Amino acid sequence: MKTLVVPTDFSSVSVNALNYAVDMAQAINAGIVLLHVYNVPVTFTDVPTAPVNTVSVEEMKRTAEERLEEIKRNLVTTTSGSIQVYSEARLGETVEELEQLCRSVEPLAVVMGSHGATGLERMIMGSTTITAMRQLKCPVIVVPPGTTYHGIKKIGLACDFENVVQTIPVTYIRNIVKEFGADLYVLNVQDKEDEERELAEHTLDTTYLDATLDDVKPIYVPLTGKDVVETINVFAEHNNLDLVMVIPKKHRFLDRLFHKSQSRELIDHAHIPIVSIHE
């Protein structure tokens, strides 16, 4: 069965991501695995007392399991039992526990909430989310605050056409596009002065993508702009994309997103989820 893994810290951001995941699961007939990861409390006394720490950890686990059960009951009611929901509370670090869970479950994707208020630039602010996008081998869908699931009919793939054969996970791209019956837009941003020079270099890469993604008929969209993030964000907003794929280890788009100055937002009220995919 197809599965979506949804980590939660019970915050409003993670609840919003869960609602998004539940609607997606209903649309594609998938199950949900809820994961809450709790940590051992840090003590600052010279002589830690083991019994107190043990009780604290047990209490954290009990509280987490109770809250997860409550969420499960609510989901069963709101979905009329149409999706299977599992839950687990674990002691450890969030990304490490996600890695272990994903190895055993092999989910279609991990669906996470982001930290931040508005704009694609401010969307990915949480260190846990950033680490998950970079380290998890399975796809990670990052849901901005306030975003609701309305189906996925238009998917953008941010592509720099560098080492396409080695770095583009065509199998996953093909599968996800077919899963949702979506249109695929391959987005490439170049500075105007580099556009003509790099056009010829990209011909072979485009031919390769055409051949490997022939059955999903990708639409190539050359974009011009000095700011990769802003240029893609503007296109995504104006063309009502439902999802933008990025490749964290290879694609400069994500690096620029992480390191861009916070002094100015890209576009107010951007509500476009990003999915990280790995080669």
N, C-alpha and C positions, 0 to 999 in steps of 0.2 A: 504494500500500500504506500502511496505517496505520503510524505510526512513533512511538516513544517515545524522546526524547532524555534520556540519563542522564549528567550531569556527574559526574566522580569525581576525588577527590584521593587515592584508594587507602586512605582511612581506614576504620575499622570502620563508621562511620556511613554513609559513601557506599556501602560494600559491601552493607550492609543495604538501602539504597534500591535498589540494583541488583537484588538478589534479589527485592524487591517488584515492580520493573518487569518482570523476566523472567517471573514468574508471571502478571502482568497481561497481558503480551504473548502468552503462550501461550493465555490465556483468550479473548482477543479477536482472535487471529490478526494480531498486529502485529510489526514489526521493531524492533530496538534500535540506536540510534546512541550509542556511548560517546564522551564528550569529556573529555579531560584538558587543562587549560590551565596552562602553566608560565610563570614570570616570570623576567626577567633578574635575576641576583643583584645586590644593592645593594653597591657598594664604598664604603669610607670613606677610601681613600687620597687624598692630594692629587693624585697623578698616576695615573689609572687606566691600566691596560695593556690595550689593545684586544684583542691576541691571546689573553690569558688569558680575557677575558670571552667571546670568540667560542668558544673551546674549551669553556668551561663551559656555554654555551647549547646547543652541539651535543651535549654529553654528557647534558644534561637531556632533550633531545628523544629521543636514542637510548634512554635508560633508560625514558622514558615510553612510547615505542612498544613496547619489549620487554614492559613490564608489561601494556599493553593487549592485545598479542597473546596473552600468557599467559591473561588473563581470557577472551578470545574462545575460545581452545582449550578451556578448562574449561567454558564455557557450551555449546559444541557437544557436548561429552561428556555433560554433565548433562541437556541437553534433547534428546539424541539427534538433534541437527540440526533440531529442529522450528521454530526461529525463525532469521531472518537477523540477524546481528550485524555491524555496521560500527564502526570506531573511528577516531579522529582525535586527534592531539596538536597543540596550537596554542600559539604564543607570544603572550602578551597578558594582558588582564584577563578574568576569568571571565565576568562578565555581558555585556561587550561582545562576546566571542566567541560566547556563547550567542545573543545577538541576531542576529548574522550567520548562524549556523547555522540558527536557527529561520526566518529569512527564506527560506532556500534549501530547507529540508526541509519546512517547514510541518507540524510534528508534531502529533499528537493532544494531547500534553502533554509538558512537561519534568518528570522525576521526580528530586527532589533529597532528600538526607538533611538532617536538621536538626542543630543543635548543642544539646546539653542531654541530660538524663537522663530525667526523668519529668515528667508533667503537661503539659497543653496550653499553659499559660502559659510554661513553661520550654522547650517544644519549639522555638520559633522564636527562637533566640539568635544564630545566625550572621549577621554583617553581609552576607555574600554572598547567603545565602538570602533575607534581608529585601529586599535590593536587587533580586534576581531577581523576587520576587513583585510588587514595585511597578512594575518597569520592563518586564519582558517582556510582550509583547502576547499570546503564547500562554499557555494555562493552565499553572500550575506546581503540581505535586502535591508537598507536603512530607511526608516520611515520618519519624515519630518513631523514636527508637532502639528496637529490639526488636520493631517491628511487622512482621507477616508478612501476605501477601496471602491472604485467604480469600474472595475474590469481593466484588463491590460490589452489594448488594441494597437498601441504605437510604442515601439521600443527603440531607443537610440543606443548606438554603440560608439563610444568615444574611441577613435582609432587614429594612431599617429603613423600608421603604415611603416613601422620599423620592425624588422624581423618578424613579419606577419606569420610565416610558416611555423616558427618556433614559439611564438607568444600568444597567438589568438586561439582560444579554446573553442574551435568551431563546433565540436560535438555538443557542448552545453548550449551554445548560442542557438544552434539549430533546434535542439530539443525544447528549449524554453519558448522560442518563437512559435513552434508547432503546438506546444501545450496550450498556449493562449490564443492561437490563431491570429497572431499579431503581425503588423507590418514592421519590417526592420529597416531603420535608417542608420547608415554608416556615416558618422560625423567626423570630419577631419578639418582641423583649424590650422591655417597657415598665415604668417605675416604676409602682407601684400607683396613685399619685395622678394620673398622666397617662393611665392606661389608658382611662377612659371618654371623656375629652376627645379622644383621638386615634383612638378606634375609628371614629367617623364619618368622620374625614379619610381613613382607610385604605380605606374602602369602594370608592372609584373605582379605587384602585391594585389592590385585590384582584380587581375585575372585569376589569381589563386583563390581569392575570396569568392569570386563569381563561380568558380568551379566547385568549391567545397560547400557553398551555401546556395547552390543553384535552385534547390527545391523550395527555399523560402524567399527567393527573389529579392535580395537586398537592394535598397535604394541608396545610392551614393550622394552625399550632400557635402560638397566642398564649401567650407566657410572661411571667411577672411577676418582676421582680428588679431590684435596684439595680446589680448587677454583670453586665454583658452577657456577658462571657467566661465567668464561672463558671456563669451560668444556662444558657447554651447547652451548656457542657461537661457539666453534670449531666444535661441532657436527652439528649445524645448518648450518654453512658455508660449511662444507665438504659434507653435504647431501642435500644442496639446499632447505632448508625449506623456505617456503614463509611467515610464521607467527609463532610466539611463544606466547602461552598463559601463563599468570602468574596470581596468586591469591594474590593480594596485602596485604590483612589483615592477611593471614595465612602463606603465602609462604616465606621462608627465602631468596629465590632467589632475590626477589625485594628489600628486606631490604639490602642485601649485595650489590646489584647494587647501591642503593642510598648512602651507606656509604663507599664504596670502595675508596681507595686512588686514587687521580687523577694523581699520579706521573708516572703511566704507563698505556698505552692503552691495551685493550684486543687484538683486531686484527684490523689492519688498514682497512678502507674501508668496514666495515660491513654495510650491507644495509638490515637488517631484521626487519620488523615491529614487535612490541610487542602489544598484546591485553590483557588488564587487565579484569578479570572476577571475579564476587563476588558470594559467596554462597547464 
